[in-house]
């Protein structure tokens, strides 16, 4: 069985993975939700260049894990993708859940769909933080009112320094053994940079008929996909 390091996207902490982690543990896996520095229960922790990447690497080393599956949701795909190449042979697989992926020399902000200046304006409005969404902005994402309230009540402002931090990759991301989970209510097709990576024989696409926060809207199905990916690699002898 595998050990999963579960990292949620912007505004969220380890608490976001409670339901998925319970399902993975019931299937016999190790599940280790991680809060990134500056968020949730770690709001007091300072952030700077590569802080979130190091958070992931440090957690793997702290727990002494092997056969690690790194899971990054949304923004967290950027630090998780960088950490995946830094943990060496401890890595079994990396899973991007409707996630951004790191591009060498680029940041979350520099690749923002409205342009870097527009994103930095949002950070300026939040005094250097990216403010969480309001409840109405979760419409159309397959979430009921209780799930939206759960996300909104637990969300904390995201430190801007981690969003403007350029990614550092030492080798092509397509060389990593990876699965990309596309949540179809958040768009039918993966982003262009993800589509290019999916041309690699080491990458696999899985689709979910839900929105951008499947750990809340479909936690059991998300856990099933993660578990099935481990079983598939074991049967096929893939690493």
Buried (B, 14 or more C-beta within 10 A) or exposed (E): BBBBBBBBBBBBBBEBBBBBBBBBBEBEBBBBBBBBBBBBEBEEBEBEEBBBBBBBBEBBEEEEBEBBBBBBBBBBBBBBBBBBBBBEEBBBBBBBBBBBBBBEEBBBBBBBEEEBEEBBEBBEEBEEBBBBBEEEEBEEBBBEEEBBEBBBEBBBBBBBBBBBBBBBBEEEBBEBBBBBBBBBBBEEEBBEBBEBBBEBEBBBBBEBEBBBBBBBBBBEBBBBBBBEBBEEBBEEEEE
